[in-house]
């Protein structure tokens, strides 16, 4: 049977990565950081991250352009507060593995632990 139209060939690098048990992004980033030149590390140190902790540089992984600068790999914080992904109950502030959505009388969503959601919906 022939190749399907527009079918992408299997990337051997992806196959090799998939074969490594427990591989996480941090392992890959550490690999590239260890290979970074001192120049790349200086460029990464130049990235403006501010003091608020909302953006962090992860090592010295850069992509230098033809113009006068480089992109620096970093992480931007995404807060779970007020979303279904929250890990903290909006009522009692307890840790929760699974937030339960409760609609307010105004149709807005609030997210609670199972115990608080039951108390609110039973009231």
Secondary structure, DSSP 8 states (H G I E B T S, - for coil): ----TT-----HHHHHHHTSTT--HHHHHHHHHHH--HHHHHHHHHS---SSSSEEEEEEEEEE-SSS-EEEEEEE----TTSTT-SB-TTT--B-SS-EEEE-TTS-EEEE-HHHHHHHHH-
